[in-house]
Amino acid sequence: MVRERKKRPKKMAVVHCGGGSSLKEGVVLASGMACEALLEAYPEGLRACSYGCLGGGSCVSACKVGALGMTDAGVAAVDPESCVGCGLCVKACPKQLIELVPAENTIAIHCASEAAGAQTRKDCTTGCIACGICEKNCPAGAITVVNHCAVIDEEHCIACGMCAVKCPRGAIVDGNGILTVLAEIR
């Protein structure tokens, strides 16, 4: 009897930081400093939001296929077309901001802040403020607010994009390009 091998769903990396937080006063990014060293030097982070990307690019260096790069805001970003879901970037991020998710689900939360909404609003232009609008508008019940930040249940998400459309801060992004608040601002 020949057993048929189940094909595992392709995974891709998602960075849970949108880069809407500015650097703290007096902080200058030193190029070439790895994220682990940055975290040691700045345990509370380099940005107003202490939960965000350090900007050292350790994940970019770890990626063997060139699927990660740094945005103009100094945070890591994934090219979904290039990502093979190997997870090396996940292991390289000392703040655990990168997660492997099913590649077919194009909805992502670009925030990991656990600060209360008022503090997040003060610290970051794109951070989740735990308003719950996404949760109330998700037809699949796949999104909840946990520790002041939206979280997607990947198994229940139908990738309709309603949460991304409704998010007033642009913290939820739809990789399929559905018009979001953030897209309108830029």
C-alpha positions as CSV (number, residue, x, y, z in Angstrom):
1,M,0.0,0.0,0.0
2,V,1.4,3.4,-1.0
3,R,0.7,6.2,1.3
4,E,-0.1,9.5,-0.3
5,R,1.9,12.3,1.1
6,K,-0.2,15.3,2.3
7,K,0.9,18.5,0.8
8,R,1.5,21.0,3.5
9,P,0.2,24.5,2.9
10,K,2.9,27.0,2.0
11,K,3.8,29.4,4.7
12,M,5.2,33.0,4.5
13,A,6.6,35.4,6.9
14,V,4.7,38.4,8.3
15,V,6.4,41.3,10.2
16,H,4.2,42.6,13.0
17,C,5.4,46.2,12.8
18,G,4.2,48.8,10.4
19,G,7.0,51.3,11.2
20,G,4.7,54.2,12.2
21,S,6.7,55.0,15.3
22,S,9.5,57.5,15.2
23,L,12.9,57.1,16.8
24,K,13.3,58.3,20.3
25,E,14.9,61.7,20.8
26,G,18.7,61.4,20.5
27,V,18.7,57.9,19.0
28,V,20.6,57.5,15.7
29,L,20.5,54.2,13.9
30,A,24.0,52.8,13.6
31,S,24.2,50.9,10.4
32,G,25.6,47.4,10.7
33,M,24.5,46.9,14.3
34,A,22.6,43.6,14.6
35,C,19.2,43.5,16.3
36,E,20.5,41.5,19.3
37,A,23.1,44.2,20.0
38,L,20.5,46.9,19.5
39,L,18.2,45.2,21.9
40,E,21.0,44.9,24.5
41,A,21.9,48.6,24.1
42,Y,18.3,49.7,24.0
43,P,16.2,47.3,26.1
44,E,13.2,49.5,25.9
45,G,13.6,49.9,22.1
46,L,14.8,52.7,19.8
47,R,11.4,54.0,18.9
48,A,8.6,55.7,20.8
49,C,6.9,52.3,20.6
50,S,8.9,49.8,22.6
51,Y,7.3,46.9,20.9
52,G,8.4,47.7,17.3
53,C,11.1,46.6,15.0
54,L,14.6,47.4,16.0
55,G,15.7,48.1,12.4
56,G,19.0,46.2,12.6
57,G,18.1,43.9,9.7
58,S,19.1,40.6,11.4
59,C,16.1,39.0,9.6
60,V,17.3,40.4,6.3
61,S,20.7,38.9,6.8
62,A,19.2,35.6,7.8
63,C,17.0,35.3,4.7
64,K,18.8,33.1,2.2
65,V,16.4,34.0,-0.7
66,G,16.4,37.8,-0.4
67,A,12.7,38.0,0.6
68,L,13.2,40.6,3.3
69,G,14.3,44.2,3.1
70,M,14.1,47.3,5.2
71,T,11.5,50.0,4.5
72,D,12.2,53.7,4.4
73,A,10.8,53.8,8.0
74,G,13.6,51.4,9.0
75,V,11.5,48.3,9.7
76,A,11.7,44.9,8.1
77,A,9.3,44.0,5.2
78,V,8.6,40.7,3.4
79,D,8.2,40.3,-0.3
80,P,5.5,37.6,-0.4
81,E,6.4,36.5,-3.9
82,S,10.0,35.6,-2.8
83,C,9.3,34.2,0.6
84,V,9.6,30.4,0.8
85,G,8.5,30.1,4.4
86,C,11.7,28.7,5.8
87,G,11.5,30.5,9.1
88,L,15.1,31.7,9.3
89,C,13.9,35.3,9.8
90,V,11.5,34.2,12.6
91,K,14.5,32.8,14.5
92,A,16.6,35.9,13.8
93,C,14.2,38.4,15.3
94,P,15.0,38.9,19.0
95,K,11.7,40.7,19.5
96,Q,9.7,37.8,18.0
97,L,7.9,40.2,15.6
98,I,8.0,37.8,12.6
99,E,5.6,34.9,12.3
100,L,5.0,32.3,9.6
101,V,1.4,32.3,8.4
102,P,-0.4,30.4,5.6
103,A,0.6,32.1,2.4
104,E,-3.0,32.1,1.0
105,N,-4.1,34.3,3.8
106,T,-3.1,37.8,2.7
107,I,-4.4,39.6,5.8
108,A,-1.8,40.7,8.3
109,I,-1.6,42.7,11.5
110,H,1.4,45.0,11.3
111,C,1.5,45.7,15.0
112,A,2.6,43.9,18.1
113,S,2.0,46.6,20.7
114,E,0.5,45.6,24.0
115,A,0.2,49.2,25.2
116,A,-3.2,50.7,25.8
117,G,-4.9,52.4,22.8
118,A,-4.1,56.0,24.0
119,Q,-0.4,55.2,24.5
120,T,-0.2,53.5,21.1
121,R,-2.0,56.4,19.4
122,K,0.7,58.7,21.0
123,D,3.6,56.5,20.1
124,C,2.8,55.3,16.5
125,T,0.8,56.5,13.5
126,T,-0.1,53.0,12.4
127,G,-0.3,51.0,15.6
128,C,-3.4,49.0,16.7
129,I,-5.4,51.0,19.3
130,A,-7.6,48.1,20.4
131,C,-10.7,49.9,19.2
132,G,-12.4,46.5,18.3
133,I,-13.8,47.7,14.9
134,C,-12.0,44.8,13.2
135,E,-13.4,42.3,15.6
136,K,-17.0,43.7,15.2
137,N,-16.8,43.6,11.4
138,C,-15.2,40.2,10.8
139,P,-17.9,38.0,9.3
140,A,-15.9,34.9,10.2
141,G,-15.2,35.8,13.8
142,A,-11.6,35.3,13.1
143,I,-10.2,38.4,14.7
144,T,-10.0,39.4,18.3
145,V,-8.3,42.0,20.4
146,V,-5.9,40.4,22.9
147,N,-3.6,42.5,25.2
148,H,-4.6,45.7,23.4
149,C,-3.8,44.4,19.9
150,A,-5.7,42.7,17.1
151,V,-4.9,39.0,16.5
152,I,-6.1,36.9,13.6
153,D,-7.1,33.2,14.0
154,E,-5.5,32.0,10.7
155,E,-7.7,28.8,10.7
156,H,-10.9,30.8,10.6
157,C,-9.9,33.8,8.5
158,I,-11.5,33.9,5.1
159,A,-9.3,36.7,3.9
160,C,-12.2,38.9,2.9
161,G,-10.3,42.0,3.9
162,M,-13.1,43.6,5.9
163,C,-10.9,44.1,8.9
164,A,-8.3,45.9,6.8
165,V,-10.9,48.1,5.2
166,K,-12.4,49.1,8.6
167,C,-9.1,49.5,10.5
168,P,-8.9,53.3,11.2
169,R,-5.1,53.2,11.8
170,G,-4.0,51.0,8.9
171,A,-2.6,48.4,11.3
172,I,-4.3,45.6,9.4
173,V,-3.1,45.2,5.8
174,D,-4.5,43.1,3.0
175,G,-1.7,41.9,0.6
176,N,-4.3,41.6,-2.2
177,G,-4.4,45.4,-2.3
178,I,-7.9,46.1,-1.0
179,L,-8.1,49.8,-0.4
180,T,-7.4,50.6,3.3
181,V,-7.3,53.7,5.4
182,L,-3.5,53.7,5.3
183,A,-3.6,53.6,1.4
184,E,-5.9,56.6,1.4
185,I,-3.6,58.6,3.7
186,R,-0.5,58.1,1.5
